[in-house]
Amino acid sequence: MAQSSTPLGGYWHPDITYDFILKLGGKDYSTDLQRLEIRSAITLPYQHLILDVFMDPRDILQNSFFGQQEIKLTVRLLGKVAETLETIEFDLMAIDTQGDYGPAESNYLTDQMERSIVRFKTVCVDPYKTMSTLVNEVQLNKTPDAIISDLFNNNTNINELNYDTDGRSKLTIDQLIIPPTTIYNVVNYIDETYGVFNGAMGFHSTYDNKIKIQNLTKKVKTAQKYTLYLTSTDQKQPEVFEASDGKVFYSKKDVRSAYNANSRFAVEAPGHTYITKPRDQLSGIILVDSEAFIKEYGIIEPNNPRIYYNRNAIDINKRISYERDKTGYDQDETFINANLSQSILDMTTLEAEIDGNLPLLNLMEVGEHVKVISNVDDHLKLGGAYILKGSDIQFVKATTWESFARMYLCRSNIAQQ
């Protein structure tokens, strides 16, 4: 069993460590696991895990390990005297296996080992099965949330459906004919055609097969779930560095920020004209001012809602986007609010490497409100409200298990006051 015997440097408690149990097709490879990476994002339907195992690549051939066997990974967060603080179990499926097969004698001894790193790219089994469930039916006179709830309740074995109530579409769809396709595609189709929320939708499954359908636009208008401190290297803040509730993070390293409003306005245009096809008239026209739209439906830091872009080069009177073949069903504008908000939710991005506080479960909960507090004068304008767009958690085995993570945050406007 791969267990670190000394504390992890930089973690929020000196006695915290990690323990891993890995079984490939029933065979124990716990001591051979060298690296684990867990990727989560609002753009991924489920978590992706990468495992680097120090093993003889010929084991894959001899044991016919070609993806059909189960992979079980248990991650335990341990405290004082091996006290278990958190246990997470992953049932995984390999979608790609990479190993190097070096030269060898034609008849080698059975106990000869030619070990190297074999990389397994995996996904969680139950979330994969759920999102790839085939559906083919007709839904009549229902709202988008009623259709989506029916699809999951009648066709899957999910553990839970977490569906945000704030900002749901109230449109009643007379008839939705669903050709044979996956449930993941159907939900995205409903969002693109009619709109699930009056705002940007986040849609993914957690590792334990709980479906989350989030109104990302509304998240920043609620209390933050996590706090990220951008601190200087010479600051001493025990209330931050020693926080143990798993909701406070800090970074003393470089942060990377990007703002791309000019390119977004150049592509999306500062003005939109939607030519729609309502059911009770030949056509309809809906006009949208992008800047006003972003302030209402974007992920906005409220202390400075201004949107910065070059108005001389990108003139709203000369740069207009025309959208055709949209339903505009009953003159409803939810489809605009859903689609356009998706394209502007991440005009500002912030990437930070976390120096401590790696509660595994929390960092996998993407799509949540993160408040950034900068204690560095030069970075003050980077503070404020963001959405956790994604996370990348890594564990590397050196003399002990070392852990670090990156948080990927986003919002629509650039700076707070």
FITI-391473 format. One record per residue (C-alpha): residue in one letter; x, y, z. Coordinates in steps of 0.1 Angstrom, whole numbers, plus 5000, padded with zeros to 4 digits. Layout:
<nodes>
aa | xx | yy | zz
a | X | Y | Z
...
</nodes>
This chain:
<nodes>
aa | xx | yy | zz
m | 5000 | 5000 | 5000
a | 5014 | 5033 | 4990
q | 5015 | 5054 | 5021
s | 5036 | 5084 | 5029
s | 5053 | 5082 | 5063
t | 5061 | 5119 | 5068
p | 5039 | 5150 | 5066
l | 5033 | 5168 | 5033
g | 5052 | 5201 | 5032
g | 5029 | 5231 | 5028
y | 4997 | 5213 | 5036
w | 4973 | 5229 | 5061
h | 4981 | 5205 | 5089
p | 5015 | 5190 | 5097
d | 5000 | 5156 | 5103
i | 4981 | 5153 | 5070
t | 4991 | 5127 | 5045
y | 4976 | 5106 | 5017
d | 4972 | 5069 | 5011
f | 4964 | 5052 | 4978
i | 4950 | 5017 | 4970
l | 4951 | 5007 | 4934
k | 4938 | 4975 | 4919
l | 4940 | 4966 | 4882
g | 4918 | 4937 | 4873
g | 4920 | 4925 | 4909
k | 4958 | 4927 | 4911
d | 4972 | 4951 | 4937
y | 4995 | 4978 | 4922
s | 4993 | 5002 | 4952
t | 5030 | 5004 | 4958
d | 5037 | 5008 | 4921
l | 5015 | 5039 | 4916
q | 5038 | 5069 | 4910
r | 5015 | 5097 | 4899
l | 4978 | 5105 | 4899
e | 4961 | 5134 | 4881
i | 4925 | 5143 | 4885
r | 4909 | 5167 | 4860
s | 4876 | 5183 | 4865
a | 4859 | 5210 | 4845
i | 4825 | 5225 | 4837
t | 4832 | 5215 | 4800
l | 4838 | 5178 | 4809
p | 4808 | 5155 | 4814
y | 4828 | 5136 | 4841
q | 4862 | 5135 | 4858
h | 4892 | 5123 | 4839
l | 4920 | 5105 | 4859
i | 4955 | 5098 | 4847
l | 4975 | 5071 | 4865
d | 5012 | 5065 | 4861
v | 5022 | 5030 | 4873
f | 5057 | 5017 | 4875
m | 5052 | 4982 | 4861
d | 5064 | 4957 | 4835
p | 5045 | 4967 | 4803
r | 5044 | 4931 | 4794
d | 5019 | 4925 | 4822
i | 4994 | 4942 | 4800
l | 4999 | 4916 | 4773
q | 5003 | 4886 | 4795
n | 4972 | 4895 | 4816
s | 4952 | 4906 | 4786
f | 4946 | 4939 | 4802
f | 4930 | 4956 | 4773
g | 4905 | 4978 | 4790
q | 4879 | 4952 | 4799
q | 4890 | 4947 | 4835
e | 4879 | 4970 | 4863
i | 4902 | 4996 | 4879
k | 4896 | 5004 | 4915
l | 4913 | 5034 | 4931
t | 4908 | 5044 | 4968
v | 4922 | 5078 | 4980
r | 4923 | 5083 | 5017
l | 4932 | 5116 | 5035
l | 4948 | 5107 | 5068
g | 4953 | 5128 | 5099
k | 4969 | 5121 | 5133
v | 4976 | 5085 | 5142
a | 4964 | 5074 | 5108
e | 4929 | 5089 | 5114
t | 4909 | 5088 | 5082
l | 4896 | 5123 | 5074
e | 4882 | 5115 | 5040
t | 4879 | 5085 | 5017
i | 4870 | 5086 | 4980
e | 4866 | 5055 | 4959
f | 4868 | 5056 | 4921
d | 4856 | 5028 | 4898
l | 4874 | 5035 | 4866
m | 4876 | 5024 | 4830
a | 4907 | 5027 | 4809
i | 4901 | 5046 | 4777
d | 4938 | 5047 | 4767
t | 4969 | 5028 | 4778
q | 5004 | 5038 | 4769
g | 5036 | 5018 | 4777
d | 5071 | 5014 | 4762
y | 5081 | 4979 | 4752
g | 5119 | 4978 | 4751
p | 5141 | 4951 | 4734
a | 5143 | 4918 | 4752
e | 5156 | 4883 | 4747
s | 5133 | 4859 | 4728
n | 5131 | 4836 | 4758
y | 5133 | 4856 | 4790
l | 5130 | 4843 | 4825
t | 5096 | 4844 | 4840
d | 5108 | 4865 | 4870
q | 5127 | 4890 | 4848
m | 5112 | 4924 | 4852
e | 5116 | 4953 | 4827
r | 5096 | 4979 | 4845
s | 5088 | 5014 | 4832
i | 5060 | 5039 | 4835
v | 5027 | 5028 | 4821
r | 5001 | 5055 | 4818
f | 4964 | 5047 | 4821
k | 4939 | 5074 | 4810
t | 4907 | 5066 | 4827
v | 4871 | 5079 | 4833
c | 4846 | 5070 | 4861
v | 4825 | 5041 | 4850
d | 4790 | 5050 | 4864
p | 4791 | 5087 | 4852
y | 4803 | 5075 | 4818
k | 4774 | 5050 | 4816
t | 4749 | 5076 | 4827
m | 4760 | 5103 | 4802
s | 4762 | 5079 | 4773
t | 4728 | 5064 | 4780
l | 4708 | 5060 | 4748
v | 4674 | 5077 | 4747
n | 4648 | 5078 | 4719
e | 4614 | 5091 | 4727
v | 4589 | 5119 | 4723
q | 4581 | 5145 | 4750
l | 4549 | 5165 | 4748
n | 4538 | 5198 | 4765
k | 4566 | 5200 | 4790
t | 4591 | 5226 | 4802
p | 4629 | 5219 | 4797
d | 4634 | 5210 | 4834
a | 4604 | 5185 | 4833
i | 4619 | 5169 | 4802
i | 4654 | 5166 | 4816
s | 4641 | 5153 | 4849
d | 4621 | 5126 | 4832
l | 4650 | 5115 | 4810
f | 4673 | 5109 | 4840
n | 4646 | 5094 | 4863
n | 4633 | 5070 | 4836
n | 4665 | 5060 | 4819
t | 4694 | 5061 | 4844
n | 4704 | 5049 | 4878
i | 4719 | 5082 | 4891
n | 4724 | 5087 | 4928
e | 4711 | 5122 | 4928
l | 4699 | 5150 | 4904
n | 4711 | 5185 | 4916
y | 4692 | 5209 | 4894
d | 4694 | 5246 | 4902
t | 4659 | 5262 | 4905
d | 4669 | 5299 | 4901
g | 4664 | 5312 | 4866
r | 4649 | 5280 | 4851
s | 4632 | 5284 | 4817
k | 4594 | 5285 | 4820
l | 4588 | 5278 | 4783
t | 4564 | 5249 | 4775
i | 4577 | 5229 | 4745
d | 4547 | 5215 | 4726
q | 4567 | 5185 | 4711
l | 4603 | 5174 | 4714
i | 4612 | 5144 | 4692
i | 4644 | 5128 | 4704
p | 4662 | 5106 | 4678
p | 4685 | 5079 | 4691
t | 4713 | 5098 | 4709
t | 4729 | 5101 | 4743
i | 4713 | 5118 | 4772
y | 4743 | 5141 | 4774
n | 4736 | 5153 | 4738
v | 4699 | 5157 | 4745
v | 4704 | 5181 | 4775
n | 4729 | 5202 | 4755
y | 4705 | 5202 | 4725
i | 4677 | 5215 | 4747
d | 4700 | 5242 | 4761
e | 4711 | 5253 | 4726
t | 4677 | 5253 | 4711
y | 4654 | 5265 | 4739
g | 4676 | 5274 | 4768
v | 4676 | 5255 | 4801
f | 4683 | 5286 | 4822
n | 4682 | 5324 | 4817
g | 4720 | 5322 | 4819
a | 4749 | 5299 | 4813
m | 4744 | 5262 | 4821
g | 4769 | 5240 | 4837
f | 4762 | 5203 | 4832
h | 4783 | 5174 | 4845
s | 4784 | 5143 | 4867
t | 4804 | 5139 | 4899
y | 4826 | 5109 | 4904
d | 4799 | 5092 | 4925
n | 4772 | 5095 | 4897
k | 4754 | 5126 | 4909
i | 4742 | 5149 | 4881
k | 4747 | 5186 | 4885
i | 4728 | 5211 | 4863
q | 4739 | 5246 | 4874
n | 4729 | 5281 | 4865
l | 4764 | 5295 | 4865
t | 4752 | 5331 | 4860
k | 4734 | 5330 | 4893
k | 4763 | 5314 | 4913
v | 4782 | 5346 | 4918
k | 4751 | 5363 | 4932
t | 4750 | 5338 | 4961
a | 4775 | 5335 | 4990
q | 4809 | 5321 | 4980
k | 4815 | 5285 | 4985
y | 4853 | 5288 | 4985
t | 4878 | 5316 | 4992
l | 4912 | 5319 | 4974
y | 4938 | 5342 | 4989
l | 4966 | 5356 | 4967
t | 4993 | 5363 | 4993
s | 5028 | 5376 | 4992
t | 5058 | 5355 | 5001
d | 5066 | 5375 | 5033
q | 5031 | 5375 | 5048
k | 5021 | 5355 | 5078
q | 4984 | 5348 | 5080
p | 4978 | 5318 | 5103
e | 4940 | 5321 | 5098
v | 4946 | 5314 | 5061
f | 4976 | 5290 | 5062
e | 4962 | 5269 | 5090
a | 4926 | 5268 | 5079
s | 4912 | 5233 | 5081
d | 4876 | 5236 | 5068
g | 4886 | 5227 | 5033
k | 4870 | 5259 | 5019
v | 4900 | 5283 | 5022
f | 4929 | 5281 | 4997
y | 4959 | 5303 | 4992
s | 4986 | 5308 | 4966
k | 5020 | 5324 | 4971
k | 5031 | 5317 | 4935
d | 5026 | 5335 | 4902
v | 4990 | 5337 | 4890
r | 4981 | 5339 | 4853
s | 4953 | 5362 | 4842
a | 4938 | 5368 | 4807
y | 4912 | 5391 | 4793
n | 4899 | 5388 | 4758
a | 4869 | 5411 | 4754
n | 4882 | 5426 | 4721
s | 4884 | 5392 | 4705
r | 4851 | 5381 | 4718
f | 4834 | 5413 | 4706
a | 4851 | 5409 | 4673
v | 4837 | 5374 | 4669
e | 4803 | 5377 | 4687
a | 4798 | 5414 | 4677
p | 4787 | 5442 | 4700
g | 4752 | 5440 | 4685
h | 4730 | 5410 | 4676
t | 4699 | 5407 | 4655
y | 4680 | 5374 | 4659
i | 4657 | 5365 | 4631
t | 4633 | 5340 | 4646
k | 4606 | 5316 | 4636
p | 4578 | 5318 | 4661
r | 4549 | 5293 | 4658
d | 4522 | 5320 | 4655
q | 4537 | 5344 | 4629
l | 4560 | 5343 | 4599
s | 4591 | 5358 | 4616
g | 4603 | 5378 | 4646
i | 4631 | 5401 | 4653
i | 4650 | 5403 | 4686
l | 4678 | 5429 | 4691
v | 4705 | 5424 | 4717
d | 4732 | 5449 | 4729
s | 4761 | 5427 | 4739
e | 4775 | 5450 | 4766
a | 4741 | 5454 | 4783
f | 4736 | 5416 | 4780
i | 4769 | 5408 | 4796
k | 4761 | 5430 | 4826
e | 4728 | 5412 | 4832
y | 4736 | 5376 | 4822
g | 4774 | 5374 | 4825
i | 4795 | 5363 | 4855
i | 4800 | 5398 | 4869
e | 4822 | 5411 | 4897
p | 4796 | 5436 | 4910
n | 4821 | 5461 | 4924
n | 4831 | 5472 | 4889
p | 4806 | 5459 | 4862
r | 4821 | 5479 | 4834
i | 4831 | 5460 | 4803
y | 4863 | 5472 | 4786
y | 4868 | 5469 | 4749
n | 4879 | 5491 | 4719
r | 4847 | 5508 | 4710
n | 4863 | 5528 | 4681
a | 4876 | 5497 | 4663
i | 4845 | 5476 | 4672
d | 4816 | 5499 | 4666
i | 4782 | 5487 | 4676
n | 4766 | 5506 | 4647
k | 4788 | 5489 | 4621
r | 4795 | 5455 | 4636
i | 4763 | 5436 | 4639
s | 4758 | 5398 | 4640
y | 4727 | 5384 | 4623
e | 4714 | 5350 | 4636
r | 4689 | 5330 | 4615
d | 4670 | 5298 | 4619
k | 4663 | 5303 | 4656
t | 4630 | 5292 | 4670
g | 4621 | 5323 | 4691
y | 4594 | 5300 | 4703
d | 4565 | 5321 | 4716
q | 4588 | 5351 | 4714
d | 4608 | 5336 | 4743
e | 4643 | 5349 | 4746
t | 4657 | 5322 | 4770
f | 4676 | 5305 | 4741
i | 4695 | 5338 | 4736
n | 4702 | 5342 | 4773
a | 4715 | 5306 | 4775
n | 4737 | 5306 | 4744
l | 4751 | 5340 | 4744
s | 4760 | 5338 | 4781
q | 4780 | 5307 | 4774
s | 4802 | 5325 | 4750
i | 4810 | 5354 | 4774
l | 4812 | 5337 | 4808
d | 4850 | 5333 | 4806
m | 4862 | 5366 | 4790
t | 4884 | 5368 | 4821
t | 4903 | 5338 | 4833
l | 4925 | 5334 | 4864
e | 4949 | 5304 | 4869
a | 4965 | 5299 | 4903
e | 4986 | 5271 | 4918
i | 4975 | 5262 | 4953
d | 5002 | 5260 | 4979
g | 4983 | 5240 | 5005
n | 4948 | 5229 | 5014
l | 4941 | 5201 | 4991
p | 4908 | 5186 | 5002
l | 4902 | 5164 | 4972
l | 4864 | 5164 | 4971
n | 4861 | 5202 | 4973
l | 4884 | 5209 | 4944
m | 4864 | 5185 | 4922
e | 4832 | 5205 | 4928
v | 4835 | 5228 | 4897
g | 4809 | 5254 | 4888
e | 4809 | 5270 | 4923
h | 4814 | 5306 | 4934
v | 4850 | 5314 | 4944
k | 4859 | 5347 | 4961
v | 4894 | 5358 | 4954
i | 4911 | 5381 | 4980
s | 4944 | 5396 | 4971
n | 4968 | 5407 | 4998
v | 4993 | 5419 | 4972
d | 4988 | 5455 | 4962
d | 4997 | 5449 | 4926
h | 4970 | 5422 | 4923
l | 4941 | 5440 | 4940
k | 4921 | 5443 | 4908
l | 4923 | 5405 | 4903
g | 4901 | 5400 | 4934
g | 4864 | 5395 | 4936
a | 4839 | 5369 | 4924
y | 4847 | 5341 | 4900
i | 4834 | 5306 | 4890
l | 4855 | 5275 | 4894
k | 4858 | 5265 | 4858
g | 4881 | 5236 | 4864
s | 4908 | 5221 | 4886
d | 4938 | 5199 | 4881
i | 4949 | 5179 | 4911
q | 4981 | 5160 | 4911
f | 4998 | 5136 | 4935
v | 5035 | 5126 | 4928
k | 5054 | 5100 | 4946
a | 5089 | 5112 | 4955
t | 5104 | 5102 | 4989
t | 5069 | 5108 | 5001
w | 5036 | 5117 | 4984
e | 5037 | 5153 | 4973
s | 5005 | 5170 | 4962
f | 4996 | 5202 | 4944
a | 4967 | 5216 | 4923
r | 4957 | 5243 | 4899
m | 4925 | 5262 | 4900
y | 4910 | 5276 | 4868
l | 4886 | 5305 | 4875
c | 4865 | 5326 | 4851
r | 4842 | 5356 | 4849
s | 4830 | 5380 | 4823
n | 4844 | 5414 | 4835
i | 4881 | 5421 | 4842
a | 4886 | 5440 | 4874
q | 4870 | 5450 | 4906
q | 4875 | 5486 | 4918
</nodes>
